[in-house]
């Protein structure tokens, strides 16, 4: 008999029983829970585990432990009506993957994973009748990394109407979820968009995570769009990286006047992305150069650990300083979840107040799933306004080499993993 749990479900008038094995639903005892489990239940009857593929996995956060390729990894079940099972054709390696591999953000990301996975709040073990902490309910390992993906829909939940099997899609999954460095990926429908027709799977996989992170900062945060961005002066720090290269192209497509911060040898690349100027951050006088320039409407900061080198005085009044590298995860790692959140709140309030003295709005930005944004990004890609920026491509079997290359730095754009090839020479 499989181990079961009683789950206190939202929208239920009473406590109902869902029998689980590895978070897999086998039986539902109440009508109000039926939508949560219909797809998974039908698959249990027809074919309990129809797909087996490759998956790169970590089994600890020890940096000395290798990422191991499981050649017989079972494909995840569709557990909710809004989920898709995707056969991944290409993905990328992002800086967040390097950090998560060593446990960066584990306290907060683990809480998010388990809260979202159960979406319940309390778990009672049917064997003992005792309550267990939410953070102890879902195993952390093995963990598959990888955020971006491009591939083909294999199956979908009953609540998915926009996609069907055979559709080519691309998207990104949040850092607290099982990732895309596997043949099969489970994604929510709102994390996915139809792949742009004009690009390959390799090229499509270079966009989603960087695009949606930049979108959160520039569109959601700084309120820029195709109309309001025209002739705005925007300073992009880290303009030749994954997020920065997308942001520079997006802003240029919208008519903004972009100044890129990068090394001198990357200046031609930054200008090719649409930047009007490029400033070498290795020059001891680069801040003085920026201070002598007209003030900016937006500063977009993308580099971990170097936020404070750009003073608020570079900005006009009623402008925005947006960063995608806040200390939130670092604080929750070092202090624990609740104290870390408190410390991060204090830091945010302090920076916000300091910025306000100069008439600047200070904001944190993060990756956020946004299907409407991905649709607009796809349109810009298909119209040729945004091009893929790919530094190099590795086969699926050479994923460790991709991690090593990213760790060494000096990357222009993105590193891509092609699942159709074990190795690419």
C-alpha positions in Angstrom: 0.0 0.0 0.0 1.4 3.4 -1.0 2.0 6.0 1.7 -0.7 8.5 1.7 -1.3 12.0 3.1 -4.4 13.9 4.1 -4.3 17.3 2.6 -6.2 20.3 3.7 -7.4 21.6 0.4 -8.4 25.2 -0.5 -12.0 25.5 -1.7 -13.0 22.3 0.1 -15.6 22.3 2.8 -13.9 19.4 4.6 -10.6 17.6 4.7 -10.5 15.2 1.7 -8.2 12.4 1.0 -5.8 12.2 -2.0 -3.6 9.2 -2.0 -0.1 10.1 -3.2 3.0 8.2 -4.2 5.9 10.5 -5.2 3.4 13.3 -5.4 1.3 11.2 -7.8 -2.4 11.1 -7.4 -4.0 7.7 -7.6 -7.5 8.2 -6.2 -9.7 11.2 -5.5 -12.5 10.9 -2.9 -14.3 14.2 -3.5 -15.8 15.9 -6.5 -14.3 19.3 -5.5 -10.8 17.8 -5.9 -11.5 16.1 -9.2 -10.1 18.9 -11.5 -6.8 18.8 -9.6 -6.2 15.2 -10.5 -8.2 14.1 -13.5 -5.3 14.0 -16.0 -2.9 12.2 -13.6 -5.6 9.7 -12.8 -6.3 8.8 -16.4 -2.6 8.3 -17.1 -2.3 5.9 -14.2 -4.9 3.7 -15.9 -3.6 3.9 -19.4 0.2 4.1 -19.1 1.7 5.0 -15.7 5.1 6.2 -17.0 5.1 6.3 -20.8 8.3 8.3 -21.3 11.9 7.7 -20.2 14.7 10.1 -21.2 17.9 11.7 -20.2 18.2 14.2 -17.3 21.2 16.0 -15.9 20.8 16.0 -12.1 22.5 17.1 -8.9 22.2 15.1 -5.7 23.6 17.7 -3.3 24.7 21.4 -3.2 28.4 20.4 -2.9 30.3 22.3 -5.6 32.7 19.4 -5.8 30.0 16.9 -6.8 29.4 16.4 -10.5 26.2 17.0 -12.3 25.2 13.4 -13.3 23.4 12.4 -16.4 20.6 9.9 -15.6 19.9 8.0 -18.9 16.7 6.5 -17.6 15.0 9.4 -16.0 11.2 9.0 -15.8 9.2 11.8 -17.4 7.2 13.9 -14.8 3.5 13.4 -14.5 1.0 16.0 -15.4 -0.5 16.7 -12.0 -2.6 19.8 -12.6 -5.0 20.9 -15.3 -2.8 23.8 -16.4 0.4 21.8 -17.0 2.2 20.8 -20.2 4.7 18.0 -20.8 7.3 19.3 -23.2 9.9 17.3 -25.1 12.9 19.7 -24.9 14.9 20.3 -28.1 17.2 23.0 -26.8 17.9 24.9 -23.6 20.6 27.2 -22.2 22.8 27.6 -19.2 22.3 30.8 -17.1 24.3 32.3 -14.2 21.4 31.4 -11.9 22.1 27.7 -12.7 25.7 28.1 -11.5 24.5 29.6 -8.2 21.6 27.2 -7.5 24.0 24.3 -8.1 25.9 25.3 -5.0 22.8 26.0 -2.9 22.3 29.7 -3.6 18.9 30.8 -2.6 18.0 27.4 -1.2 16.0 28.5 1.8 13.6 30.7 -0.2 13.5 28.7 -3.4 12.8 25.5 -1.4 9.9 27.2 0.4 8.5 28.4 -2.9 8.9 25.0 -4.5 7.1 23.2 -1.8 4.4 25.8 -1.2 3.6 25.9 -4.9 3.9 22.1 -5.3 1.3 21.4 -2.6 -0.5 24.8 -2.6 -2.0 23.7 0.7 -0.1 24.8 3.8 -0.5 21.8 6.1 0.2 18.1 5.7 -0.9 15.3 8.0 0.7 11.9 7.7 -2.1 9.3 7.6 0.2 6.7 9.3 0.7 8.8 12.5 -1.8 11.6 12.3 0.8 14.2 13.1 1.5 17.4 11.4 4.7 17.9 9.4 6.4 21.1 8.4 5.8 22.2 4.8 9.5 22.4 4.1 10.0 18.7 4.9 7.3 17.5 2.5 8.9 17.5 -0.9 12.4 16.1 -1.5 15.0 18.4 -2.9 17.0 15.9 -4.9 17.7 14.8 -7.5 17.4 18.3 -8.9 17.5 19.2 -12.5 18.8 22.7 -13.4 18.1 24.8 -16.5 15.6 27.6 -17.0 15.1 28.3 -20.7 13.7 25.7 -23.1 12.4 25.2 -26.6 10.6 22.1 -27.7 7.5 20.2 -28.6 4.3 19.7 -26.6 3.9 16.0 -25.8 0.7 16.2 -23.6 -1.3 18.7 -21.7 -3.7 19.0 -18.8 -7.5 19.2 -19.1 -7.4 23.0 -18.4 -5.0 23.8 -21.3 -6.7 25.1 -24.4 -4.0 27.1 -26.1 -1.7 24.2 -26.8 -2.0 20.7 -28.0 0.4 17.8 -28.7 2.8 18.6 -31.5 2.9 22.4 -31.0 6.4 23.9 -31.0 6.8 26.1 -27.9 9.4 28.0 -25.9 9.5 29.4 -22.4 11.2 29.4 -19.0 10.6 27.8 -15.7 11.3 29.6 -12.4 14.5 28.7 -10.4 12.5 26.8 -7.7 11.2 24.3 -10.2 12.7 21.2 -11.8 14.5 22.5 -14.8 15.0 22.0 -18.5 18.3 20.1 -18.6 16.3 17.0 -19.4 14.5 15.4 -22.3 11.1 16.0 -20.7 10.0 19.1 -18.8 6.8 19.9 -16.9 5.7 23.5 -17.3 2.6 25.5 -16.5 0.8 26.9 -19.5 1.4 30.5 -18.5 5.2 29.8 -18.7 5.0 28.8 -22.4 4.4 30.5 -25.7 4.5 29.3 -29.3 8.0 29.4 -30.7 8.7 32.2 -33.2 8.5 30.8 -36.7 11.7 32.6 -37.8 14.1 30.9 -35.4 15.3 27.4 -34.7 14.9 25.6 -31.3 18.6 26.5 -30.6 17.9 30.2 -31.2 14.5 30.2 -29.4 16.1 28.8 -26.2 18.4 31.8 -25.9 15.5 34.2 -25.2 12.8 33.4 -22.6 14.5 33.7 -19.1 16.6 36.7 -20.1 13.7 38.3 -21.9 11.2 38.0 -19.1 13.7 39.1 -16.5 14.5 42.3 -18.6 10.8 42.7 -19.2 10.0 42.7 -15.5 12.6 45.5 -14.9 12.0 47.7 -17.9 8.3 47.3 -18.7 6.7 46.3 -15.5 9.0 48.3 -13.3 10.3 51.3 -15.3 7.0 51.5 -17.4 8.8 51.6 -20.7 7.1 50.4 -23.9 7.2 51.0 -27.6 5.8 54.5 -27.2 7.2 55.7 -23.9 10.8 54.4 -24.5 11.4 56.6 -27.5 14.4 58.9 -27.0 14.7 57.9 -23.4 18.3 57.6 -22.1 18.9 54.2 -20.6 22.1 53.0 -19.1 22.5 49.2 -19.2 25.2 47.7 -17.0 26.3 44.3 -18.2 24.9 45.0 -21.7 26.7 42.1 -23.4 25.4 39.3 -21.1 22.3 37.3 -21.6 19.8 39.7 -19.9 21.7 42.8 -21.0 22.0 41.9 -24.6 18.3 41.3 -24.8 17.5 44.5 -23.0 19.7 46.5 -25.3 18.0 45.1 -28.4 14.5 45.7 -26.9 15.3 49.3 -26.0 16.9 50.0 -29.3 13.9 48.5 -31.1 11.7 50.9 -29.1 13.8 53.9 -30.0 15.6 54.4 -26.7 19.1 55.9 -26.5 21.1 53.1 -24.9 24.5 53.5 -23.3 26.1 50.1 -22.7 28.6 49.4 -19.9 31.0 46.7 -21.0 34.7 45.9 -21.6 36.4 47.8 -24.4 36.9 44.6 -26.5 33.1 44.1 -26.3 32.3 47.6 -27.5 31.7 46.5 -31.2 29.3 43.8 -30.0 27.4 46.2 -27.7 27.0 48.7 -30.6 25.8 46.0 -32.9 23.0 45.3 -30.4 21.8 48.9 -30.9 23.6 50.8 -28.2 24.4 54.4 -29.1 27.4 54.5 -26.8 29.6 52.0 -24.9 31.6 52.8 -21.8 34.5 50.6 -20.7 34.1 49.7 -17.0 37.7 48.7 -16.7 38.7 52.4 -17.3 39.5 54.0 -13.9 37.7 57.1 -15.1 34.5 55.4 -16.5 32.3 56.9 -13.7 33.6 60.3 -14.5 32.8 59.7 -18.1 29.2 58.9 -17.2 28.9 61.9 -14.9 29.9 64.1 -17.8 27.2 62.7 -20.0 23.6 63.9 -19.9 21.6 62.3 -17.1 19.7 59.0 -17.7 16.0 58.2 -17.4 16.6 54.6 -16.4 19.6 52.6 -15.1 19.3 48.9 -15.6 21.7 47.0 -13.4 22.3 43.3 -14.2 25.7 42.4 -12.5 25.8 40.7 -9.2 27.8 42.5 -6.6 28.4 45.7 -8.4 25.2 47.7 -7.9 26.7 50.4 -5.6 29.2 51.5 -8.2 26.5 53.4 -10.1 25.4 56.5 -8.1 21.8 57.8 -8.2 23.2 61.1 -9.3 23.6 59.7 -12.8 19.8 59.8 -13.1 17.3 62.5 -13.8 14.5 63.4 -11.3 11.5 61.0 -11.7 13.7 58.3 -13.1 14.1 54.6 -12.2 17.0 52.5 -11.0 16.2 48.8 -11.6 18.4 45.9 -10.5 18.0 42.2 -11.0 20.7 41.4 -8.5 19.3 42.3 -5.1 20.6 40.7 -1.8 17.3 38.8 -1.1 18.5 35.3 -1.7 21.9 36.0 -0.1 20.2 37.2 3.1 17.8 34.2 3.3 20.7 31.9 2.8 22.9 33.4 5.5 20.2 34.3 8.1 17.4 31.9 7.5 14.1 32.4 5.7 12.2 34.8 8.0 15.2 36.8 9.3 16.6 37.0 5.8 13.4 38.3 4.4 13.4 40.9 7.2 16.9 42.0 6.5 16.2 42.1 2.7 13.2 44.4 3.5 15.4 46.7 5.5 18.0 46.9 2.7 15.3 47.6 0.1 13.8 50.4 2.3 17.2 51.9 2.8 18.1 52.0 -0.9 14.6 53.2 -1.7 14.9 56.1 0.7 18.4 57.0 -0.5 17.2 57.0 -4.1 14.1 59.1 -3.2 16.4 61.9 -2.0 17.5 62.2 -5.6 14.0 61.9 -7.1 14.7 58.3 -8.2 12.5 55.2 -7.8 14.6 52.2 -6.8 13.3 48.8 -7.7 14.1 45.1 -7.6 13.2 43.0 -10.6 13.1 39.2 -11.0 12.2 36.6 -13.6 8.4 36.4 -13.8 6.4 34.2 -16.1 4.4 36.5 -18.4 2.8 34.9 -21.5 1.6 38.2 -22.9 5.2 39.5 -22.8 6.5 36.4 -24.5 3.9 36.9 -27.3 5.2 40.4 -27.8 8.8 39.2 -27.7 8.0 36.6 -30.4 6.5 39.2 -32.6 9.7 41.3 -32.3 11.8 38.3 -33.1 9.8 37.4 -36.2 9.9 41.0 -37.4 13.7 41.0 -37.0 14.0 43.6 -34.3 15.6 41.2 -31.8 18.2 38.6 -32.9 19.5 35.6 -30.9 22.8 36.3 -29.2 24.5 32.9 -28.9 28.1 32.7 -27.8 28.5 29.0 -28.3 26.5 25.7 -28.6 27.1 22.4 -26.8 25.6 19.0 -27.3 23.5 17.5 -24.6 26.3 15.1 -23.6 28.7 18.1 -23.1 26.6 20.0 -20.6 29.4 20.0 -18.1 31.6 21.8 -20.6 28.9 24.4 -20.9 28.9 25.0 -17.2 32.7 25.3 -17.2 32.5 27.9 -20.0 30.0 30.0 -18.2 32.0 29.7 -15.0 35.1 31.1 -16.7 33.1 34.1 -17.9 33.8 36.2 -21.0 30.4 35.2 -22.6 28.7 37.2 -25.2 25.0 36.5 -25.0 23.9 32.9 -24.2 25.3 29.4 -24.1 23.0 26.9 -25.7 22.5 23.1 -25.3 21.3 21.3 -28.4 19.5 18.1 -27.4 19.6 16.6 -30.9 23.4 16.1 -30.6 25.4 14.4 -27.9 28.5 16.4 -28.8 29.2 19.3 -31.1 32.7 19.9 -32.2 
